[in-house]
Each structure stands twice: as structure tokens, then as C-alpha cells.
Amino acid sequence: MIGGIRHMQKILSAGIIVFRRTREGVKFLILYHGRNYWNFPKGKIESEERSWQTALREVREETGLKSTELSFVGGFKTHERFTYRRGKDRVFKLVTLYLAETNQPRIVVSHEHEGYGWFTFGEAKKVLSKYQDSLNILTRAYDFLRSKGIPSRERNTQGPSTHVQRSSHPRRPVPSVQGSGEHNEQKS
């Protein structure tokens, strides 16, 4: 034990930055975990799984989107690395993220989440502003899409306040976000 830290645990996770094209341009799916925490669908890699298999499984579990409703964008794969403390242990987490498009606007969030939102890049930057790593990943995905000729068409990022779709048994209010996005609070 060094400095009160017992040992370093390593966790490998994978997920997908899901987007869809709308009249307003590209919108990104971000899940609401509660306590002002938003992030992309992702989860821990199970034994014998490859990262892309985990990513598909987690998206299905957390959003209800089937693999047939997703189209991976070739050439995009990024990583998020960070450490944190869990009790007296230090945890190193490596998250592999892919980029995929869907045409399905309706999401069914898991019990792990309180809601979700479809956000333009400008709106998503505001939602993720407290999380620099997630913001950097979002920016990489957005820049990659633009390099592939997928238009943003963002105009009204200061529109009326909108609300997140909440689960059927909310524990606390979900913050509203300024913008023209579609934000939903729903669970089945």
C-alpha cells in the first residue's frame, strides 16, 4: 500500500457515439444519469467480448437500439483514459468509443438512466461542458463527420428552453437545456 492506495484496478469499457441526421443537422444522443451527469452509451467489456461487441450490447441495453438500427462510420475509433479512486483503490479506466448513425429517434432508456436527449453539436457542448474528456470526444466525432461531408446545419442554438424526456419514476428534476434539440425523459 502506497499513500493509502491499495492497488490499481484496470477497467476496460466500450461504447458508441450515436448520431442521426435531422432538419437542424446532426444530433448526438446523450444519456442522462442524474445529478447533472450526461454521457454516451457505454459499459464494461465482459470476458470473451471484443470492444465493438460490447459497444453494441451496451447501446442495446441502455437505449433499446438494435444493431440493425445502427450503421458504424468507418475509420472512427477513439479512446478515453482516466483514473479515479474507489475507496482506497485507484481505478484506471480505458473506454473505446465508436461512431454510428441511426434513423431511430425514439430511445428506451435503461434503469441506469433518468433520460436522454438528441443534441446538436452546440447544445451537446453545453451539456458536456463539465466533462472535458467527453467534450473532446464529441468534438473529434463532430470534426470527423464534417470531414466526411455530413453537414451540421446548426443555426438556432439559442432557441427556447427544452426538456429532457424523463423516466416514469423520476427522483429529481432533469435540467433543461437551452436549444432547439429534442430531449426526452422516457422509460418503458
NORUR-V947048 format. One record per residue. RES is the residue in one letter. PHI is phi as a letter, one per 30 degrees, with the letter a starting at -180 (999 if undefined). Layout:
RES|PHI + RES|PHI
//
This chain:
M|999 + I|c + G|h + G|i + I|c + R|d + H|a + M|c + Q|c + K|c + I|b + L|c + S|b + A|b + G|a + I|b + I|d + V|c + F|b + R|b + R|c + T|b + R|d + E|d + G|j + V|d + K|b + F|c + L|d + I|b + L|c + Y|c + H|c + G|j + R|h + N|h + Y|c + W|c + N|a + F|d + P|d + K|a + G|a + K|d + I|d + E|d + S|e + E|i + E|c + R|c + S|e + W|d + Q|d + T|d + A|e + L|d + R|d + E|d + V|d + R|d + E|d + E|c + T|b + G|i + L|d + K|d + S|e + T|d + E|c + L|b + S|b + F|d + V|c + G|d + G|i + F|c + K|a + T|b + H|b + E|c + R|b + F|a + T|b + Y|a + R|c + R|b + G|i + K|c + D|c + R|c + V|b + F|c + K|c + L|c + V|c + T|c + L|b + Y|c + L|b + A|b + E|c + T|b + N|c + Q|d + P|d + R|d + I|b + V|c + V|d + S|d + H|d + E|d + H|b + E|c + G|l + Y|a + G|a + W|c + F|b + T|d + F|e + G|d + E|d + A|d + K|d + K|d + V|d + L|c + S|e + K|d + Y|b + Q|e + D|d + S|d + L|d + N|d + I|d + L|e + T|d + R|d + A|d + Y|d + D|d + F|d + L|d + R|d + S|d + K|c + G|i + I|d + P|d + S|c + R|h + E|d + R|b + N|c + T|c + Q|c + G|d + P|d + S|d + T|b + H|b + V|d + Q|d + R|c + S|d + S|d + H|b + P|d + R|c + R|a + P|d + V|c + P|d + S|d + V|b + Q|d + G|k + S|c + G|d + E|c + H|b + N|b + E|b + Q|b + K|b + S|c
//
